[in-house]
Amino acid sequence: MEQYRRLGAIALMIGWLLVTALGYWLYQDKVTRPYTTIDSPIGHGELKRHLESAWTTLPGQGEAFSSGPTLIHFSTPQCHCDQQSRQHVSDLYDIFDGTALTLVQATQSYDATSTAMPRAQTIALPEFWAIVPAVPSAALFDASGTLLYFGPYSSGPICGAGINFVEDLLTRLDKGQPPSPWINDMAVGCFCKTGTYST
């Protein structure tokens, strides 16, 4: 009798593990997807130059954002990942509060409206949105206008839950260790295609 109880307990545990694994797999399958490899007719080097040119020639940019790095946030309220991304960006800003970091919320057109993030400046950047394959994503520039990063914030089913690409770069900058410029077109996480970029 004791043996049957043990076998029953083991069977229940195995069943619970299988149901849990299946639930997690279904959740991952529904929520996570590739960031979408940038299938661009131009290479990463030219893409970097295009973004730097668009950023440094923005009216008033030089005066407003020359004191430190600028983090540009791309997301849309229609994206189901937006709420988590906003919280993640807010947490990032709290971590680096007191540094020279500037946060910018990018809109897709000059007449677009956006729910502004706390402490973020809202700027129309249609030239950037034209090459953003999925959101949430970010662009990071140093004070001189050099592009340091372009791509997703992190990997994982929830923004900030996996590898924190942007946080790692900001930490290095804060320590005086400028990172090598990086266009990250490979990650798996909670992303929504923008529909503005052909892949």
Disulfide bonds with the S-S distance in Angstrom:
Cys79-Cys192 2.21
Cys81-Cys190 2.04
